[in-house]
Each structure stands twice: as C-alpha cells, then as structure tokens.
Amino acid sequence: MPVSKNDQALNALSTKKDKWNFWVFNLGFSGNIESDDFSKSTRLSGRLRATRVTDKLKINLSANFFRSNTTYNIDGDISKFSNNNAGLYTTVVKSLNNHWSAGGYTGISHSTYSNYDFQFTFNPALEYSFFPYKEAVKKSITIFYRIGPQLNNFIDSGFYDSPEHVIFQHTLSLNVGFIQKWGNVNFNASWDNFLNSFSKDSIVFKGKNINTFSLGGNIEIRLVKGLTLELSSFANFTKGIYPNIPRKSFSRDDLLTRNRQYATQKGLSTYIGINYRFGSIYNNVVNPRFNGSFF
C-alpha cells in the first residue's frame, strides 16, 4: 500500500529532531498614509501567530491590532472617523480518537467597530468526524459544536437595557471537504443563537429568537503544480438584533465609512484569487481537527 504524504511527514518528523518542537511563528506589520486635497488617512496593523500542530494536539495563539484614522475637510466642514481593534486569542484541540476531538477557545478583544470596549469569551467545543480523521487528505465531513459565556462591556449603550452583559452563545456547524486530483472543494453551514434573554423598554426578547444562519464554500482549482485558482462565496441571514449593536441611530456617514457595525438581515461576499505554494512536503503535518471552525 503506498504511503501517504501525511504519513511521510510524520515518519520524517519522528526520526529528525526539531529544535522548534513543532512550533511555527508568523509576525507581520503594515501601515500606510494617504493624503489629498480633501482627506487624510493613516492605518497601522500588526499580527502575531504561534501554532503547534501534531497528530495528538493543536495549539493556536494569535494576537492582532488595527488602528485607522481618517479626516475629511470639505469647504471647511471637518469630519473625523476612527477605527481601533485589538485581540488576543487561544485555541487548543485534543485528539480523542479517530472520530472525536475536544478543545476550547478563549479570547480577549477590543473593537470600536463592533462596539466592544472589552470582551472576554470562553467556549469549550466538540467535533465529530463521520470519516476517520486519517482520511481527511481525501474527504471530510464533520459536525462542530461550541458553547460558552461572553463578558461584554460595550462602548456605547447596547441595543438592550444593560450596558454590560454576560451572554451565553452557542454555535453548531457542518463542514464538508473533498480533495480531488484537480483541486479541493469545501462547504460550511453554521447556525448560532443565545441561551439567555434580553430586555428593552420592559419587553423581553428570547435569545433563541436572535440568531444567524450562514452558508459558505470555496473551490481551489489546480492550474499547474503549486498554482491554484481560488473561488469562494459566503452568505448570512440574521433574525433579530444582536446585543452589541448600539441603540443610537446610525448616521449616513456611519453607513458610508463602515466604521461601525450596524444591524443587517442578510449579507453576501465573494472572492476570487490566485495562489502559488511551494516548499517541503513536510511543512504541514495534517491534523484536520477543528479546521472548518478554527478561530
């Protein structure tokens, strides 16, 4: 029986000492300044990611920040807009057997776009794979579930009465993937809502009636060795208003600049791109657990 690339990678790593002990690090910064007769904008962002992947355990640590400031001066009428986001996130996934995985996600974040002065999230999670995980190099169908509390302290008054909420939210998703000689196909469907209720002006809203259903998929077509064409599309449908949405009315400028998150009932995005990959076959030991729902 031929040996798979995943088995080759595991065998090679088991016989060769790794001074990094399977840790991989990515660090990046970017920034730009734009100016013309009517406007000036500055943007600065940074990201750090550390991952350790083996067949038994996956650890993902990441941190990022983004800051932007834009000023418009039209006939002496000056408008300023800013957007600041930062976060620290951890995901740990433990392999239980050929079909089950368990893990959890924690995150601390600040986002002026999403109206979070401070947010802390803790979500234990489970995943079941219909096929043994070792077959993920060809096909994968998994069901993923996570549940847990969020501590939210909002910048502006949230849509519901309390300025600070301990919210229990859960997510259920189905992830499907197939690998063929000509490329890859992946599909994801997820649904999430809340376990607790909210009040606004003496009216009680049940959390189960505030939810989002999302559908997405992507196709990678191999053009030549290492070169792929990527196509993806994502849609979401929301019922109700999420608690982080500010209660105040949105202005026309808020909608045009997209510096603040506002309530919507549906959304659609598409992407097309070309990617070229090269390097050793050992640079990615396959551990597909939580791949469809990696935070």
Secondary structure by P-SEA (a helix, b strand, c coil): ccccaaaaaaaaaaacccccccbbbbbbccccccccccbbbbbbbbbbbbbbbcccbbbbbbcbbbbbbbbbbcccbbbbbbbbbbbcbbbbbbbccccccccccccccccccccccbbbbbbbbbbbbccccccccccccbbbbbbbccbbbbcccccccccccbbbbbbbbbbbbbbcccbbbbbbbbbbbbccccccccbbbbccccbbbbbbbbbbbbccccbbbbbbbbbbbbcccccccccccccaaaaaaccbbbbbccbbbbbbbbbbbbccccccccccccccccc
